[in-house]
Amino acid sequence: MTTTIDFSTLDPTKIDDWGTALGTLLTDAAECLRSGKDGCRSECIENLRQFIQLNAFQTLDDLAADTVRDLIGASVDAALTAIGQRTATLQRLTKDIQKVSAGALKDASSIRLEAVTRVLDATTNSIRALNDLRDAVKDDAKAADLVSKLEDFVKKTQELRNELERG
């Protein structure tokens, strides 16, 4: 009996999910060939064909399709060797994808850091300009309300900048 995979539970955009499912199907195919059970090959072939129909990643489709061909026509030893090679290929692809994903996360983190740095620079410049304005009008009795509002605004802007700096 082969493993039943509910493909509807897999995220169609996550190659990791589909790669794990294919790994399970490849393991099933190898175990099936080793066991020699009747009907086992046809179950594996059907599962792999369903995988091919639902999966969106061509590289994984190619590995599954090659396994179907092995199950249909190859001798047990040749099929086991080929499935073992495809399992190794799947593991290599999974590692490559993880490396690319890690790099993308690092790049995204760097982009966020650049945005925070720009905001910090802008708030610092704004605080300076607001303080300059406050100093220019602070001796004018008519501007007392404006000076008070500027001081409140500067205080809030400094609090925001300090919070951003803390991360």
C-alpha positions in Angstrom: 0.0 0.0 0.0 1.3 3.4 -0.9 1.1 6.6 1.1 -2.0 8.7 0.4 -1.2 12.4 -0.1 -4.0 14.9 0.0 -2.6 17.3 -2.6 -5.4 19.8 -1.9 -3.7 20.6 1.4 -0.4 21.6 -0.3 0.2 25.3 -1.0 0.5 25.5 -4.8 3.1 28.3 -4.5 5.5 26.5 -2.1 8.0 24.2 -3.8 9.1 22.9 -0.4 5.6 21.4 0.2 5.6 19.8 -3.3 9.2 18.6 -3.0 8.3 16.9 0.3 5.3 15.2 -1.3 7.5 14.0 -4.3 10.1 12.7 -1.8 7.3 10.6 -0.2 6.2 9.3 -3.6 9.8 8.4 -4.6 10.2 6.5 -1.3 7.0 4.7 -2.0 8.0 3.8 -5.5 11.4 2.4 -4.3 9.7 0.4 -1.5 7.1 -0.9 -3.9 9.8 -2.2 -6.3 11.7 -3.8 -3.4 8.5 -5.5 -2.1 7.3 -6.8 -5.5 3.7 -6.6 -4.3 1.0 -7.0 -6.9 -0.7 -3.7 -7.8 1.9 -1.6 -6.0 3.4 -0.3 -9.2 0.1 0.8 -10.6 -0.8 2.7 -7.3 2.6 4.5 -7.4 2.1 5.4 -11.1 -1.3 6.8 -10.4 -0.1 8.8 -7.4 2.8 10.2 -9.5 0.5 11.1 -12.4 -1.8 12.9 -10.0 1.2 14.7 -8.7 2.2 15.8 -12.2 -1.3 17.1 -13.0 -1.5 19.2 -9.8 2.1 20.4 -9.3 3.2 23.7 -10.8 6.9 23.1 -10.7 8.4 21.7 -14.0 11.6 20.4 -12.4 9.5 18.3 -10.0 7.2 17.1 -12.8 10.3 15.9 -14.7 11.5 13.8 -11.8 8.0 12.4 -11.3 7.5 11.6 -15.0 10.9 9.8 -15.2 9.9 7.7 -12.2 6.6 6.8 -13.9 8.6 5.6 -17.0 10.9 3.6 -14.7 7.9 1.9 -13.0 6.3 1.0 -16.3 9.3 -0.3 -18.2 12.5 -0.8 -16.2 13.7 -3.8 -14.4 13.5 -3.6 -10.6 17.2 -3.0 -10.2 17.4 -0.4 -12.9 14.3 1.4 -11.6 15.6 1.4 -8.0 18.9 2.9 -9.2 17.1 5.6 -11.2 14.7 6.4 -8.3 17.7 6.7 -6.0 19.4 9.1 -8.4 16.2 11.2 -8.6 15.9 11.2 -4.8 19.4 12.6 -4.6 18.5 15.2 -7.3 15.4 16.2 -5.3 17.6 16.6 -2.2 20.1 18.8 -4.1 17.2 20.9 -5.5 15.7 21.3 -2.0 19.1 22.5 -0.7 19.5 24.9 -3.6 16.0 26.3 -3.0 16.7 26.8 0.7 19.9 28.7 -0.1 18.1 31.0 -2.6 15.3 31.5 0.0 17.8 32.4 2.7 19.4 34.9 0.4 16.1 36.5 -0.5 15.2 36.8 3.2 18.6 38.5 3.8 18.0 40.9 0.9 14.5 41.7 2.2 15.9 42.4 5.6 18.6 44.7 4.1 15.9 46.6 2.1 13.8 47.1 5.3 17.0 48.3 7.1 17.6 50.8 4.3 14.0 52.1 4.6 14.4 52.6 8.4 17.7 54.4 7.9 16.0 56.8 5.4 13.2 57.5 7.8 15.7 58.1 10.7 17.6 60.5 8.5 14.4 62.3 7.5 13.1 62.6 11.0 16.5 63.9 12.2 16.5 66.6 9.5 12.8 67.4 10.3 13.6 67.9 13.9 16.5 70.2 13.1 14.3 72.3 10.8 11.4 72.4 13.3 13.8 73.5 16.0 15.2 76.2 13.7 11.7 77.4 13.0 10.8 77.4 16.7 14.0 79.4 17.6 13.2 81.9 14.8 9.7 82.6 16.2 10.0 82.0 19.9 10.5 85.7 20.8 7.4 86.7 18.9 4.5 86.9 21.4 2.0 86.2 18.7 3.7 82.9 17.9 3.5 81.4 21.4 0.8 78.9 20.3 2.9 77.9 17.3 6.0 77.5 19.5 4.0 75.2 21.8 2.7 73.1 18.9 6.2 72.9 17.4 7.7 71.7 20.7 5.0 69.0 21.0 5.5 67.9 17.4 9.3 67.8 17.9 8.9 65.7 21.0 6.6 63.2 19.3 8.9 63.0 16.3 11.9 62.4 18.6 10.0 59.6 20.3 9.2 58.0 17.0 12.8 58.3 15.9 14.0 56.8 19.2 11.6 53.9 18.8 12.8 53.2 15.3 16.4 53.3 16.5 15.7 50.7 19.1 14.3 48.4 16.4 
